[in-house]
Structure formats: C-alpha cells, structure tokens
Amino acid sequence: MEAEPVGAPAEESPPRRALPRRRYLAVAVVPVLAALLVVALHGGGNRAQTQTGEPPHAKAPIQTHTAITASSGAVTPSKSHVAATATGADTGKQGAVAVAEVRDPEESKSFPLPASVQHRSASSPSAAGEAAVAQGAASDAQIRKELGEEQHAEAQARAAQQRVLTPVAGGFSVGGNGTIPIPTGVPEAVQRVVAGGNAIADFPYIWGGGHGSFIANGYDCSGSVSYALAAGGLLSAPLVSGDLANWGEPGPGHWITIYANAGHTFMDVNGMWFDTAGRSGPYASRWLVSQPSLAGYAVRHPPGL
C-alpha cells in the first residue's frame, strides 16, 4: 500500500453560494429606511408643538377691548372692533370681522363734551319709539278710513310742509324743540326711527357715547344712528360707524339711507338728515335742514326699507 505523500493538501469542502448582490442590498437598506421614517415623523410632530406651543391648526381667539364709563354708558373705542358681517336687519349673530375705527373727522363740528357731562340719560330705544309713535299721527290705514282719499292727500301735503324747517342760527340744525313731526303714510319702523331720533335730538355729543349701552347721557355719530335704528326695531346692539359701513344692504333705501365710513356716519330718514355734525351748538338738534357732503361714504339701507 502506498503512503500518502507528505504535505499533500487536505480535501477541500464545496464552496458556499454567495447571495445575489441586489438581494443583499435590499435586506440591508429596508431597516435603515424604516428607522429614518420613524425618526422623521416623531421629530416633525414635536417641531409643530414646539413652535406654536399648541397643536397645529389651533387658532387664538379674537379679542377686543372697550372701556365703559359707568356714569354715562359711553365707551372709548379701541383701534379695532369685532364687527358683524351684515346681511339682515340685526347683525349680532353673524360672522365677526375686524373693523378698524378711527377718530371721527367731524367731531369738531359736533361740539364734543366730556363723558362726565351732567345730562339726563335717555330711555331705552324701544320705549322711546313706542311712546312717541303713540303720540304721533294715526297710521296710513286709519287716515284713509276716517278722512277718505281727498282728506288723506291734504293731510300728506300738510305733513310735507311741516318738514320744511328753518335752521338755528349758526348751524344747519332745526329750530324749535329740535324734533320733527312723525311722518304718516310710511312703515311703522320708519315712524319709530324718527321717534328715536327725536328722543335724543338735543343730547350732547360725547365721543364713544352710546357704544356700551343704548342708555347714555350723550352720543357720538354712530351711537346716535344706532339708537334711532334700535328704536325702529332694526338693531339689538350698538354698532360703530365702521360696522354700519357694511351693515344692511348696499345702495340707498326708499325710506332710510345710511352713510358711513370708518370715522363718521349719518342717515337720511324719509327726506330728513340725522347727523351729529352741522349743529349750531352742543345741545342743538341732530335733525338738519341741509344735506351733508356725501363724498367718501358707503351707502347702505335697512333690508326692506
């Protein structure tokens, strides 16, 4: 028997099959990608809360501030107000938008007095409207029934003549006791607006007056217009002039037309002008016999009027 040669190599085991290169890469990369995805999602959520201090999409509530004067119910308006987007007669429940309010450019023509002025407070607009209308002329239907068509026409002509009033010296406001006759043959809401205007016709001008409450001892331009509209059942809360520029419906009305911008407002009620500017003194009437300048104002009217 032959001996194996010294130093002969040992028998080699069969070689191992290597994994395909593509499969190897897939097995190695998938866990890494999964780990990176988890880290990215976790980190992004933390960044959103870290930057805002609250969950994404959370919105801070809109805040407004008004300083109410306890003695008169007047307020000092802030630079912005939450105003209602008006589509109907009462805007208190509509969506809120920010309205910038500026100082009344007609304030110097309105004989402003401080909020501490001693003057009686007005009654509620509804009480003023009811009391004055009850004392006013009969309704159009009653006149037609009691006087007949011819006498009704004569009554209308006399009412029109009564509206031709003379101004107080030094201004454009009406004379007498500062009130105007309640018109006949118009919707009751219009009669009540006139009654409301009569109720505060000779009240002093106080900046911010009538903003915090309808019951005040002085009114600015928007407080005055708001009070008269509330007497007609058209408003449930006072609006600033910037709000009134978007209130109601666009364009002039048949009975009532409101002119307003960010700083001033007034209105035409059945052909008579109701405005705080243009008066002859601090206690003169808000009813004017001359048309104010209409330039620079939005033109609105109460729905249906």
Number of C-alpha atoms within 10 A of each C-alpha: 3 4 5 7 7 6 6 7 7 6 6 6 6 6 6 6 6 7 9 8 8 8 9 11 11 10 10 10 10 10 10 10 11 10 10 10 11 10 11 10 10 10 11 11 12 11 12 14 12 11 10 11 10 11 13 12 8 9 8 6 6 10 9 12 13 16 14 18 16 12 13 25 22 29 21 17 21 13 14 17 22 18 22 21 19 20 15 16 18 19 21 17 9 13 11 15 14 17 19 17 19 16 13 19 12 15 18 10 17 26 19 18 14 12 25 14 14 12 13 12 16 21 16 17 28 19 16 26 29 17 15 18 22 12 10 16 17 16 16 16 11 13 19 16 10 11 13 11 12 9 13 20 14 12 16 16 11 11 17 14 10 13 17 12 16 14 20 19 12 10 18 22 31 26 19 13 11 21 20 22 15 23 25 21 19 14 14 17 19 26 27 31 29 30 33 32 31 25 24 26 27 22 24 28 30 28 25 25 30 31 28 23 17 27 20 27 25 32 32 29 30 29 29 30 28 31 33 30 29 25 29 25 19 22 20 17 17 22 26 29 28 24 26 29 26 21 27 24 21 17 14 17 19 14 17 22 23 27 22 26 21 20 20 26 29 26 22 22 20 18 15 19 21 28 27 34 28 24 25 21 20 17 16 27 33 31 31 28 22 15 14 16 7 11 7 9 17 20 22 22 25 24 16 12 16
